[in-house]
């Protein structure tokens, strides 16, 4: 049975709002009015991406019989806010801590890869929805809003996946790399290609490419 402590729920909510704000700052070019406008769209992408990423770690940990709990890292939140004003987000607001007397590299790797895989799947779901609504985006205001939300969701989730797979410090990539080099290469390559596409040609051009316009 999945259980959450009160402090865990509090930490997840705080991290969710602060990280959403960070990405809104980056996406709006630090324009106050644009930040407020883009924040609701960003919250959908970050909310699903960040929360489900952490829950992916928690659920897999508990599947193996361990107690796992998300804990906020205040210094990481502050650093994320600072970096957002420089045009990028170093997103390290906290982590799911798994309590175990002993854990193999394989189990640790599987727990660690769960978060980035969730982000990749979410990014593809957002891309599929964006592709489905794009033909009507020129005639329906609802479709325009949905397309924008999905575009942001694709971009943020693909970025969160590749960022967390970096083999540095205590990020997920270090643990996955220790477990299986081949799987790490495949997953970070997928996340990297998806992120590069959103940062170079853009989501709209990617959708037009998919549907052959």
C-alpha positions as CSV (number, residue, x, y, z in Angstrom):
1,X,0.0,0.0,0.0
2,X,1.4,3.4,-1.0
3,X,1.5,5.8,2.0
4,X,2.4,9.5,2.2
5,X,3.5,11.5,5.3
6,X,2.2,15.0,5.9
7,X,5.7,16.4,5.6
8,X,6.1,14.6,2.3
9,X,2.9,16.0,0.8
10,X,3.9,19.5,2.0
11,X,7.4,19.2,0.4
12,X,6.0,18.0,-2.9
13,X,3.5,20.9,-3.1
14,X,6.3,23.5,-2.3
15,X,8.7,22.0,-4.8
16,X,5.9,21.8,-7.4
17,X,5.1,25.5,-7.2
18,X,8.7,26.7,-7.0
19,X,9.9,24.6,-9.9
20,X,6.8,25.7,-12.0
21,X,7.8,29.3,-11.3
22,X,11.4,28.6,-12.4
23,X,10.3,27.2,-15.7
24,X,7.8,30.0,-16.2
25,X,10.6,32.5,-15.7
26,X,12.8,30.8,-18.3
27,X,9.9,30.4,-20.8
28,X,8.8,34.0,-20.5
29,X,12.2,35.6,-20.8
30,X,11.9,37.0,-17.3
31,X,9.0,39.3,-18.3
32,X,6.7,39.6,-15.2
33,X,3.5,39.7,-17.3
34,X,4.5,36.8,-19.4
35,X,5.5,34.8,-16.3
36,X,1.9,35.1,-14.9
37,X,0.5,34.2,-18.3
38,X,2.7,31.2,-18.9
39,X,2.6,29.9,-15.3
40,X,-0.7,27.9,-15.6
41,X,0.6,26.2,-18.8
42,X,3.9,25.4,-17.2
43,X,2.3,24.0,-14.0
44,X,0.5,21.4,-16.1
45,X,3.8,20.2,-17.6
46,X,5.9,20.5,-14.5
47,X,3.1,19.2,-12.3
48,X,2.8,16.0,-14.2
49,X,6.5,15.8,-14.9
50,X,7.9,16.6,-11.5
51,X,5.3,14.9,-9.3
52,X,5.0,11.7,-11.4
53,X,8.8,11.5,-11.7
54,X,9.2,11.4,-8.0
55,X,6.3,9.1,-7.6
56,X,7.9,6.8,-10.1
57,X,10.9,6.5,-7.8
58,X,8.6,6.0,-4.7
59,X,6.4,3.3,-6.3
60,X,9.3,1.2,-7.6
61,X,11.1,1.5,-4.2
62,X,8.0,0.3,-2.4
63,X,7.5,-2.4,-4.9
64,X,10.8,-3.9,-3.7
65,X,9.6,-3.6,-0.1
66,X,11.5,-0.4,0.9
67,X,10.1,2.7,2.6
68,X,10.5,5.7,0.4
69,X,9.7,9.4,1.1
70,X,10.2,12.6,-0.8
71,X,12.2,15.3,1.1
72,X,12.6,18.9,0.1
73,X,16.1,20.4,-0.5
74,X,15.7,24.1,0.2
75,X,19.2,25.0,-1.1
76,X,18.3,23.3,-4.3
77,X,15.1,25.3,-4.7
78,X,17.0,28.5,-4.1
79,X,19.6,27.5,-6.7
80,X,16.9,26.6,-9.2
81,X,15.4,30.1,-8.8
82,X,18.7,31.7,-9.3
83,X,19.6,29.8,-12.4
84,X,16.2,30.5,-13.9
85,X,17.1,34.2,-14.2
86,X,20.1,33.1,-16.3
87,X,17.9,31.3,-18.8
88,X,18.1,27.7,-17.6
89,X,16.9,25.7,-14.6
90,X,19.1,23.4,-12.5
91,X,16.2,21.5,-11.1
92,X,17.2,19.8,-7.9
93,X,14.4,20.7,-5.4
94,X,14.6,17.5,-3.5
95,X,14.6,13.7,-3.9
96,X,12.8,10.5,-2.9
97,X,14.9,8.9,-0.2
98,X,14.7,5.1,-0.1
99,X,15.5,3.6,3.3
100,X,17.2,0.2,3.0
101,X,19.9,-1.6,4.9
102,X,21.2,-3.0,1.7
103,X,20.4,-2.5,-2.0
104,X,22.0,-4.0,-5.1
105,X,23.2,-1.8,-8.0
106,X,20.5,-3.4,-10.1
107,X,17.6,-2.5,-7.8
108,X,19.0,1.0,-7.2
109,X,19.3,1.4,-11.0
110,X,15.8,0.3,-11.6
111,X,14.5,2.7,-8.9
112,X,16.5,5.5,-10.4
113,X,15.5,5.0,-14.0
114,X,11.8,5.0,-13.2
115,X,11.7,8.8,-12.9
116,X,13.3,9.6,-16.3
117,X,11.2,6.9,-18.0
118,X,8.0,8.5,-16.6
119,X,9.2,11.8,-18.1
120,X,9.9,10.3,-21.5
121,X,6.4,8.6,-21.6
122,X,4.7,11.8,-20.5
123,X,6.6,13.8,-23.1
124,X,5.4,11.4,-25.8
125,X,1.8,11.6,-24.5
126,X,1.9,15.4,-24.7
127,X,3.4,15.2,-28.2
128,X,0.7,12.8,-29.3
129,X,-2.1,15.1,-28.0
130,X,-0.4,18.1,-29.6
131,X,-0.3,16.3,-32.9
132,X,-4.0,15.3,-32.6
133,X,-5.2,18.8,-31.8
134,X,-2.9,20.7,-34.2
135,X,-5.2,20.6,-37.3
136,X,-8.0,22.3,-35.4
137,X,-5.6,24.7,-33.5
138,X,-6.2,27.4,-36.1
139,X,-10.0,27.5,-35.6
140,X,-10.6,26.6,-32.0
141,X,-9.4,28.6,-29.0
142,X,-9.6,25.5,-26.8
143,X,-7.4,23.6,-29.2
144,X,-4.9,26.5,-29.2
145,X,-4.7,26.4,-25.4
146,X,-4.4,22.6,-25.4
147,X,-1.7,22.7,-28.0
148,X,0.3,25.2,-26.0
149,X,0.0,23.2,-22.8
150,X,1.1,20.0,-24.6
151,X,4.0,21.8,-26.2
152,X,5.2,23.0,-22.8
153,X,4.6,19.6,-21.4
154,X,6.7,17.9,-24.1
155,X,9.6,20.3,-23.8
156,X,9.7,20.3,-20.0
157,X,9.4,16.5,-19.6
158,X,12.0,15.7,-22.2
159,X,14.4,18.2,-20.5
160,X,13.7,16.7,-17.1
161,X,14.4,13.2,-18.4
162,X,17.8,14.1,-20.0
163,X,18.8,16.3,-17.0
164,X,18.2,13.6,-14.4
165,X,20.0,11.0,-16.5
166,X,23.3,13.0,-16.4
167,X,25.9,10.9,-14.6
168,X,26.9,13.5,-12.2
169,X,26.6,13.8,-8.4
170,X,23.6,12.1,-7.0
171,X,21.4,12.4,-10.1
172,X,19.6,9.3,-11.4
173,X,22.1,8.9,-14.3
174,X,24.9,7.9,-11.9
175,X,23.0,5.1,-10.4
176,X,21.6,3.8,-13.8
177,X,25.1,3.9,-15.2
178,X,26.5,1.8,-12.4
179,X,23.7,-0.7,-13.0
180,X,23.7,-1.0,-16.8
181,X,25.8,1.1,-19.2
182,X,23.8,-0.1,-22.3
183,X,20.4,0.8,-20.8
184,X,21.7,4.2,-19.7
185,X,23.0,5.0,-23.2
186,X,19.7,4.0,-24.9
187,X,17.5,6.0,-22.5
188,X,19.7,9.2,-22.3
189,X,20.0,9.1,-26.2
190,X,16.2,9.0,-26.5
191,X,15.7,11.8,-24.0
192,X,18.6,13.8,-25.6
193,X,17.1,13.5,-29.1
194,X,13.6,14.6,-27.8
195,X,15.1,17.5,-25.9
196,X,17.2,18.6,-28.9
197,X,14.2,18.6,-31.1
198,X,12.2,20.8,-28.8
199,X,15.2,23.2,-28.4
200,X,16.1,23.4,-32.1
201,X,13.2,23.0,-34.5
202,X,10.5,23.5,-31.8
203,X,7.4,21.5,-31.0
204,X,5.2,23.0,-33.6
205,X,7.7,22.1,-36.4
206,X,8.1,18.7,-34.9
207,X,4.3,18.2,-35.0
208,X,4.1,19.5,-38.6
209,X,6.9,17.0,-39.5
210,X,5.0,14.1,-38.0
211,X,1.7,14.9,-39.7
212,X,3.4,15.8,-43.0
213,X,2.5,19.4,-43.4
